[in-house]
């Protein structure tokens, strides 16, 4: 364990040494000298982009520069914004994007907001960082004037007649057309289709509610901001409950990083995004220090942050570091790290095949390069072929030059195993070169929907000293899927230690089999011969829980559960279907030792199936 941490810290120190070398004697540029001024109440978008273009057009890439915003509020409207075609992993692939500001192909640059508020209007991608090297973004608050999530408070709940009266939050604007409620904003209107219910005082998700139906049809306005839904029945929505009503679209993250190298995000707060808080793809080394997807403060009247994951890393390599972050009240996971399987659609000859992106929210970007190492997986059993291979050449296949990247012709350096035949079975291909090592340390994850942290990488992964507080669903998930989202892949060296888990699993979402859920999607587990995950150590953690399930594991070779403490409480009634603390399916070489329950040594034994 110490060796793992030492190796990862050495990698990180090398990364930051390279970065710091580039930052020696930087040239400091005050953007106020270019007409970029805070607190004007006017649209800052044109002046900011004009200044960036002017400065970067005159700067040698080898020159280290620091762009400084004078502290204050800057409003960014779509008028004067950049128009870009970006295909962003795990988001709606609608183009073009309206971009507040973009830094493209910049080297050795720091952008320092000095604590400023960047407030966006309409539907925008706030900040895009594209093909940069040695870039730092720091001291910025990203927010939207009018979020697409509609917040309401329950005033009355007539459970007998199925009528609920609610009040919209002060910043919400809406219209009612044909007895249907629409949340409206600058250039958009949406009909909410589902919701998440929060406790009024704690801002935690209401126990045993999960995703709920919302009352947006058969409604009438009783007075401005007071709406009666005449066909909305839910006894769990007591008066005072706050509901975040959602339409579910995710067009843009708050921050987009694409093909970067040595990227550092320091003291950044994203208070709302219509997609992920951060989406980074095809990036080599990225560090988050004090990164926050969070409410403004304890007095913030909002109950929600990002529409989806707080942070998401797709097809990255090098090191992904998240340290001392706060991820709260988002509508999905705090962090998700994975690659993307292509589905093999044709085998042209012994070395050549056709591979295709399958999910409609994950395509349009590079998948691999000449020299990359790849491996193959059978989708039904999620079994890997032992033979690895290398890409000799890879070509995008499309009908028109304007079509997005979705299908590839891949020529490999060595002949394929004859069994790798897409005519006989569904097969995925994984790029092993673009997989990262991970350090996830000192973070707080709380009051969010779905899950806490997802890790799907074969490289060394360290998850330590984090607080998972009322994550609602599973706190940590190790997944892998070559059938739906096509998100790679198997974990082969992961340590989960010195973390505190407080009352996870208050709700049921996908993969919520236990507080820690090792849950690859394997349609044909019965016929699986090999194992998907391996070498997982879970030790020295504290689990405070009102219910039974602690660890669920499927298809693992080598699992240690050691020196963990379990404390039970009565905060909620136990309700989970899984009544076993440890529930294993196809797990071999496991070691369960020296764990305690309520301060007493316990001989925890897994239920094996």
C-alpha positions in Angstrom: 0.0 0.0 0.0 2.8 2.4 0.9 4.6 1.5 -2.4 1.4 2.3 -4.3 1.1 5.7 -2.7 4.8 6.4 -3.2 4.7 5.5 -6.9 1.6 7.7 -7.5 3.0 10.6 -5.6 6.3 10.4 -7.5 4.2 10.5 -10.8 2.3 13.5 -9.4 5.5 15.3 -8.3 7.1 14.8 -11.7 3.9 16.2 -13.3 3.9 19.3 -11.2 7.7 19.8 -11.5 7.2 19.9 -15.3 4.3 22.3 -14.8 6.2 24.5 -12.4 9.2 24.7 -14.7 7.0 26.1 -17.3 5.7 28.7 -14.9 9.1 30.3 -14.0 9.1 34.1 -14.3 5.6 34.3 -15.9 4.4 37.5 -17.5 1.4 38.7 -15.6 -1.4 40.3 -17.6 -4.2 42.3 -16.0 -7.3 41.8 -18.1 -8.8 45.1 -16.8 -6.2 46.8 -19.0 -8.0 45.2 -22.0 -11.4 46.5 -21.0 -12.5 43.4 -19.0 -14.1 44.9 -15.9 -16.3 43.3 -13.2 -19.6 44.4 -11.8 -20.8 46.3 -14.8 -24.1 44.5 -15.1 -23.5 44.2 -18.9 -22.5 41.3 -21.1 -18.8 40.5 -20.6 -18.7 37.8 -23.3 -17.5 39.9 -26.2 -14.9 41.9 -24.2 -13.4 38.7 -22.6 -13.1 36.9 -25.9 -11.6 39.9 -27.6 -9.0 40.3 -24.9 -8.1 36.6 -24.9 -7.7 36.6 -28.7 -5.6 39.7 -28.6 -3.3 38.5 -25.9 -2.8 35.0 -27.2 -2.3 36.2 -30.7 0.8 38.2 -29.5 2.2 35.6 -27.1 4.9 33.1 -27.8 3.8 29.7 -26.6 7.1 29.2 -24.7 6.4 32.3 -22.7 4.6 31.6 -19.4 1.8 34.0 -18.8 -0.8 34.6 -16.1 -4.2 36.2 -17.1 -5.8 37.9 -14.1 -9.4 38.9 -13.7 -10.1 41.7 -11.3 -12.2 40.2 -8.5 -16.0 40.7 -9.0 -19.0 39.5 -11.0 -18.8 38.9 -14.7 -22.0 38.2 -16.7 -21.7 36.0 -19.8 -24.6 36.0 -22.3 -24.9 34.1 -25.6 -24.6 37.3 -27.6 -20.9 37.6 -28.6 -20.1 34.0 -27.4 -18.0 31.6 -29.4 -19.7 28.9 -31.6 -17.9 25.6 -31.5 -18.5 22.0 -32.6 -17.5 19.9 -29.6 -18.4 16.2 -29.2 -18.4 15.7 -25.4 -18.4 12.3 -23.8 -21.5 11.3 -21.9 -23.4 14.4 -23.0 -26.1 15.2 -25.5 -24.3 15.4 -28.9 -26.1 18.5 -30.1 -24.0 21.0 -32.0 -22.9 23.7 -32.3 -22.2 24.7 -28.7 -22.4 28.2 -27.4 -19.2 28.8 -25.5 -18.5 31.5 -22.9 -14.8 31.4 -23.3 -12.3 28.9 -24.8 -8.6 28.5 -24.4 -7.4 26.4 -27.4 -3.9 25.2 -28.1 -2.4 27.3 -25.3 0.8 26.3 -23.5 2.2 27.5 -20.2 -0.8 29.6 -19.2 -2.5 30.3 -15.9 -6.0 31.9 -15.8 -6.7 33.4 -12.3 -10.2 34.6 -11.5 -9.1 35.8 -8.1 -12.3 34.6 -6.6 -14.6 36.1 -9.2 -18.1 35.0 -10.0 -18.7 34.0 -13.7 -22.5 34.1 -14.1 -23.8 32.5 -17.3 -27.2 33.1 -19.0 -29.2 30.9 -21.3 -27.8 27.6 -22.3 -24.0 27.8 -22.5 -20.8 25.8 -22.1 -19.1 28.2 -19.7 -15.4 27.3 -20.2 -13.6 25.1 -22.7 -10.0 24.1 -22.4 -9.0 22.5 -25.7 -5.6 21.0 -26.6 -3.6 22.9 -24.0 -0.3 22.0 -22.3 0.7 23.2 -18.8 -2.5 25.1 -18.1 -3.8 26.1 -14.7 -7.3 27.5 -14.1 -8.0 28.8 -10.6 -10.0 30.9 -8.2 -13.3 31.0 -10.2 -17.0 30.5 -9.3 -19.1 29.2 -12.2 -22.8 29.6 -12.0 -26.0 30.3 -14.0 -28.5 33.1 -13.4 -31.4 30.8 -14.1 -30.8 27.0 -13.9 -32.7 24.5 -16.0 -33.6 22.5 -12.8 -36.8 23.9 -11.4 -36.9 24.0 -7.6 -40.2 24.0 -5.7 -41.4 23.6 -2.1 -44.4 21.4 -1.1 -47.0 23.5 0.6 -49.9 21.1 0.9 -50.3 17.4 0.1 -53.8 15.9 -0.2 -53.0 12.2 -0.4 -56.6 11.2 -0.5 -57.5 13.2 -3.6 -54.0 13.1 -5.1 -53.5 16.8 -5.2 -50.2 18.6 -4.3 -49.7 22.3 -4.0 -46.2 23.7 -4.4 -44.4 27.0 -4.5 -41.7 27.8 -7.1 -38.4 29.2 -5.8 -38.1 33.0 -6.2 -35.7 32.8 -9.2 -37.9 30.3 -11.1 -39.9 31.6 -14.1 -42.5 29.5 -15.7 -45.6 29.3 -17.9 -48.6 27.1 -17.9 -50.0 26.0 -21.3 -52.9 23.6 -21.7 -52.7 22.8 -18.0 -49.0 21.8 -18.4 -46.2 23.5 -16.3 -43.1 24.6 -18.2 -39.9 25.9 -16.5 -38.6 28.8 -18.6 -35.4 30.8 -19.0 -33.4 32.9 -21.4 -34.0 31.3 -24.8 -35.3 28.0 -23.4 -38.3 26.3 -21.9 -38.5 22.8 -20.5 -41.2 20.5 -19.1 -39.8 18.7 -16.0 -40.4 15.0 -16.2 -38.8 13.7 -12.9 -37.6 14.9 -9.6 -35.5 14.5 -6.5 -36.9 15.3 -3.1 -34.8 16.9 -0.5 -35.3 17.3 3.3 -36.0 21.0 4.0 -33.5 21.4 6.9 -30.7 19.0 6.0 -30.7 19.3 2.2 -30.3 15.5 2.1 -32.4 13.4 -0.3 -35.6 12.1 1.3 -35.3 8.5 2.5 -36.7 5.8 0.2 -37.9 8.2 -2.6 -35.3 7.8 -5.4 -36.4 9.4 -8.7 -40.0 10.6 -8.4 -42.7 11.5 -10.8 -43.5 15.3 -10.7 -46.7 17.2 -11.0 -46.4 19.2 -14.2 -49.5 18.1 -16.0 -53.1 18.9 -15.0 -51.9 21.9 -13.0 -53.4 25.3 -12.3 -52.0 28.5 -10.9 -53.6 29.5 -7.6 -51.6 32.7 -7.4 -48.2 33.8 -8.8 -45.7 31.1 -7.9 -48.3 28.8 -6.2 -49.2 25.8 -8.4 -51.7 23.1 -7.7 -51.0 19.7 -9.4 -54.3 17.9 -9.5 -53.0 14.5 -10.4 -49.8 14.2 -8.3 -49.9 11.6 -5.5 -46.9 10.9 -3.3 -47.4 10.5 0.5 -43.6 10.9 1.1 -43.7 14.6 0.0 -44.6 16.2 3.3 -45.1 20.0 3.4 -41.7 21.6 3.5 -40.1 19.1 1.2 -38.1 20.7 -1.6 -38.2 19.0 -5.0 -35.7 19.6 -7.8 -37.8 19.0 -10.9 -35.7 18.0 -13.9 -36.1 17.6 -17.7 -33.0 15.4 -17.9 -31.1 17.0 -20.7 -27.3 17.4 -20.4 -26.1 19.5 -23.3 -23.0 21.1 -21.7 -20.7 20.5 -18.7 -19.7 23.5 -16.6 -16.1 23.0 -17.6 -14.8 21.0 -20.6 -11.2 19.7 -21.0 -10.3 18.0 -24.3 -6.9 16.6 -25.3 -5.0 18.5 -22.6 -1.7 17.7 -21.0 -0.7 18.7 -17.5 -3.9 20.5 -16.6 -4.5 21.8 -13.1 -7.8 23.0 -11.8 -7.4 24.8 -8.4 -10.0 26.3 -6.2 -12.7 26.1 -8.8 -16.4 26.1 -7.7 -19.1 25.0 -10.1 -22.5 25.9 -8.5 -24.6 24.7 -11.4 -24.2 23.1 -14.8 -26.8 21.6 -17.1 -24.6 18.6 -17.6 -21.5 17.4 -15.7 -19.7 19.9 -13.5 -16.5 18.9 -15.2 -16.0 16.6 -18.2 -12.4 15.8 -19.2 -11.6 13.5 -22.1 -8.4 12.3 -23.9 -6.3 14.2 -21.4 -2.8 13.2 -20.1 -2.4 14.2 -16.4 -5.1 16.3 -14.8 -5.1 17.5 -11.2 -8.1 18.9 -9.2 -7.1 20.6 -6.0 -9.9 22.1 -3.9 -12.3 21.5 -6.7 -16.0 22.0 -5.7 -19.3 21.1 -7.3 -21.2 22.7 -4.5 -23.8 25.0 -3.1 -22.6 28.6 -2.4 -22.7 28.1 1.4 -25.0 26.9 4.1 -27.4 29.7 3.4 -27.7 29.0 -0.3 -31.4 28.8 -1.1 -30.7 26.2 -3.8 -30.8 22.4 -3.1 -29.0 21.2 -6.2 -25.8 21.7 -8.2 -25.0 19.8 -11.4 -27.6 18.1 -13.6 -25.4 14.9 -13.8 -22.0 13.8 -12.4 -19.8 16.3 -10.5 -16.7 15.2 -12.4 -16.2 12.7 -15.2 -13.1 11.5 -16.9 -13.4 9.6 -20.2 -10.4 8.1 -22.0 -7.8 9.9 -20.0 -4.3 8.7 -19.2 -1.3 9.6 -16.9 -2.7 10.5 -13.5 -6.1 11.8 -12.5 -5.9 13.5 -9.1 -8.8 14.8 -7.0 -7.7 16.1 -3.7 -9.6 18.0 -1.0 -12.7 18.5 -3.1 -16.4 19.0 -2.2 -19.0 17.3 -4.3 -22.6 17.8 -3.0 -26.2 17.8 -4.2 -25.5 16.8 -7.8 -27.8 14.6 -9.7 -25.3 11.8 -10.3 -21.8 10.6 -9.2 -19.0 12.6 -7.6 -16.5 11.1 -10.0 -16.6 8.6 -12.8 -13.4 7.4 -14.5 -13.6 5.1 -17.5 -12.7 4.5 -21.1 -15.1 3.5 -23.9 -15.4 0.1 -25.6 -16.0 0.1 -29.3 -18.2 -2.7 -30.5 -16.5 -4.8 -33.2 -19.0 -4.8 -36.1 -16.8 -6.5 -38.8 -13.6 -8.5 -39.1 -12.2 -7.7 -42.5 -9.1 -10.0 -42.3 -6.7 -11.4 -39.7 -5.4 -8.0 -38.7 -8.2 -5.6 -39.6 -11.6 -4.8 -38.1 -14.3 -2.2 -37.9 -15.2 -0.8 -34.5 -18.0 1.6 -33.6 -19.1 3.9 -30.7 -22.5 2.6 -29.6 -24.0 4.9 -27.1 -25.7 8.1 -28.4 -24.1 10.3 -25.8 -20.6 9.0 -26.4 -19.1 9.5 -29.9 -17.5 12.1 -32.0 -14.0 12.1 -30.6 -10.8 10.2 -31.1 -10.7 6.6 -29.7 -7.1 5.6 -30.3 -3.8 6.2 -32.1 -1.1 4.3 -33.8 1.0 2.4 -31.2 -1.8 2.2 -28.6 -2.2 -1.1 -26.8 -5.7 -2.7 -27.0 -7.5 -5.8 -25.7 -10.8 -7.6 -26.5 -13.7 -8.6 -24.4 -16.7 -10.8 -24.9 -19.8 -8.7 -24.1 -22.0 -11.5 -22.6 -19.6 -12.9 -20.1 -17.2 -9.9 -19.9 -14.2 -12.2 -20.3 -11.0 -10.7 -21.7 -8.9 -12.4 -24.3 -5.4 -12.9 -22.9 -3.8 -11.7 -26.0 -3.2 -7.9 -26.2 -2.4 -6.1 -29.5 -1.3 -2.8 -30.8 -2.8 -0.4 -33.3 -0.8 -0.2 -36.5 -3.2 2.3 -38.1 -6.7 3.7 -37.4 -8.9 5.5 -39.8 -12.3 7.2 -39.3 -15.1 5.9 -41.5 -17.9 8.2 -42.5 -20.1 9.1 -45.5 -19.4 12.8 -45.4 -16.5 14.9 -44.1 -19.0 16.7 -41.8 -20.3 13.5 -40.2 -19.1 13.0 -36.6 -16.6 10.4 -35.7 -18.4 7.2 -34.9 -16.8 4.3 -36.7 -13.2 3.3 -37.3 -11.2 0.9 -39.5 -8.5 -0.5 -37.2 -5.4 -2.4 -38.4 -3.5 -4.2 -35.8 0.2 -5.2 -35.6 -0.4 -8.9 -34.8 -3.0 -11.4 -36.2 -6.2 -11.7 -34.3 -7.2 -14.8 -32.4 -9.6 -16.7 -34.7 -12.2 -16.7 -31.9 -12.5 -12.9 -32.1 -15.3 -13.0 -34.6 -18.2 -10.5 -34.4 -20.3 -12.7 -36.6 -20.5 -15.3 -33.8 -20.7 -13.1 -30.7 -20.7 -9.5 -29.4 -17.2 -8.3 -28.8 -15.8 -5.0 -27.5 -12.3 -3.5 -27.9 -10.6 -1.5 -25.1 -7.8 1.0 -25.5 -5.4 0.3 -22.6 -3.0 3.1 -23.3 -5.6 5.7 -22.5 -6.3 4.6 -19.0 -5.1 6.6 -15.9 -3.8 6.0 -12.5 -6.0 7.6 -9.9 -5.6 9.4 -6.5 -8.9 10.3 -4.9 -8.1 11.7 -1.5 -9.5 14.0 1.2 -12.8 14.7 -0.6 -16.2 15.1 0.8 -19.2 13.6 -1.1 -22.6 14.2 0.2 -26.4 14.6 -0.3 -26.3 13.5 -4.0 -28.3 11.3 -6.2 -27.3 7.9 -7.5 -23.8 7.0 -6.3 -20.6 8.4 -4.8 -17.5 7.4 -6.8 -17.0 5.2 -9.8 -13.6 3.8 -10.8 -13.0 1.7 -13.9 -9.3 1.7 -14.8 -6.8 -1.2 -14.7 -4.0 1.2 -13.4 -3.2 1.8 -9.8 -6.0 3.5 -7.9 -5.9 4.9 -4.4 -9.1 6.0 -2.7 -8.3 7.3 0.8 -9.4 9.7 3.6 -12.7 10.6 1.9 -16.0 11.3 3.6 -19.0 9.7 1.9 -22.0 11.3 3.8 -25.5 10.4 2.8 -24.6 9.6 -0.8 -28.1 8.3 -1.2 -27.1 5.3 -3.3 -23.9 3.2 -3.4 -20.9 5.1 -2.1 -18.2 3.4 -4.3 -18.9 1.5 -7.5 -16.5 -0.6 -9.5 -18.3 -1.3 -12.7 -17.6 -2.1 -16.4 -20.0 -2.5 -19.2 -19.8 -3.6 -22.8 -23.5 -3.7 -23.4 -25.1 -0.4 -22.6 -23.0 2.7 -22.0 -19.9 0.7 -23.1 -17.8 2.1 -20.4 -14.6 0.3 -19.7 -13.2 -1.5 -17.8 -11.8 -3.9 -15.2 -9.9 -2.8 -12.0 -6.7 -4.7 -11.2 -5.1 -2.7 -8.4 -7.3 -0.6 -6.2 -6.9 0.4 -2.5 -9.9 1.8 -0.6 -8.7 2.8 2.8 -9.3 5.2 5.7 -12.6 6.4 4.3 -15.7 7.2 6.4 -19.1 6.2 5.0 -22.2 7.7 6.8 -25.6 6.3 5.9 -25.3 5.5 2.3 -28.1 3.5 0.6 -31.0 5.6 1.7 -32.4 5.2 -1.8 -32.3 2.6 -4.5 -30.7 3.5 -7.8 -28.8 1.4 -10.4 -26.0 -0.7 -8.9 -27.0 -0.1 -5.3 -26.4 -3.6 -3.9 -24.2 -2.4 -1.0 -22.3 0.6 0.3 -19.3 -0.6 -1.8 -20.6 -2.3 -4.9 -18.3 -4.2 -7.2 -20.8 -4.6 -10.0 -19.7 -5.2 -13.6 -22.6 -5.7 -15.9 -22.3 -9.4 -17.0 -25.4 -10.7 -18.8 -24.2 -14.3 -18.7 -22.5 -14.7 -15.4 -23.4 -18.4 -15.2 -21.1 -19.2 -18.2 -18.3 -16.9 -17.2 -15.0 -18.8 -16.7 -12.5 -15.9 -16.0 -12.9 -13.0 -13.6 -13.4 -9.4 -14.5 -11.9 -7.4 -11.5 -8.8 -8.4 -9.4 -6.6 -7.3 -6.5 -9.0 -5.1 -4.6 -8.1 -4.1 -1.0 -10.7 -2.5 1.3 -9.2 -1.8 4.7 -9.3 0.6 7.7 -12.6 2.2 6.7 -15.5 3.2 9.0 -19.0 2.3 7.9 -21.8 4.0 9.9 -25.0 2.5 8.7 -28.7 2.0 9.5 -28.9 -1.1 7.2 -27.2 -4.4 6.5 -25.3 -4.4 3.1 -21.7 -3.3 3.3 -19.9 -4.9 0.4 -21.2 -6.6 -2.7 -18.8 -8.2 -5.1 -19.2 -9.9 -8.5 -16.5 -11.6 -10.6 -13.4 -10.8 -8.6 -10.1 -12.6 -8.3 -8.4 -11.3 -5.2 -10.4 -9.4 -2.6 -9.3 -8.3 0.8 -11.7 -6.8 3.4 -9.6 -6.1 6.5 -9.7 -4.1 9.7 -12.9 -2.2 8.8 -15.2 -0.9 11.5 -19.0 -1.1 11.2 -21.2 0.9 13.5 -25.0 0.6 13.3 -27.5 3.3 14.0 -31.2 3.9 13.9 -31.4 7.1 11.8 -33.6 5.4 9.2 -35.6 2.1 9.1 -33.7 -0.7 7.4 -35.3 -1.5 4.0 -32.7 -2.9 1.6 -33.4 -6.2 -0.1 -29.8 -7.4 0.6 -29.7 -8.6 4.2 -26.1 -9.8 4.2 -23.2 -7.4 5.1 -21.0 -9.2 2.6 -22.6 -10.7 -0.6 -20.3 -12.3 -3.2 -21.0 -13.7 -6.6 -18.1 -15.5 -8.3 -15.4 -14.2 -6.0 -12.2 -16.2 -5.5 -9.1 -15.7 -3.4 -10.9 -13.5 -0.8 -9.6 -12.6 2.6 -12.0 -11.3 5.4 -10.2 -10.5 8.6 -10.0 -8.4 11.8 -13.3 -6.4 11.2 -15.5 -5.1 14.0 -19.2 -4.5 14.4 -20.2 -2.0 17.1 -16.8 -2.3 18.6 -16.7 -6.1 18.8 -14.7 -8.4 16.7 -16.9 -10.0 14.1 -16.4 -13.1 12.0 -18.0 -11.6 9.0 -18.7 -14.3 6.4 -19.8 -13.6 2.9 -22.9 -15.0 1.3 -21.5 -16.8 -1.8 -23.5 -17.5 -4.8 
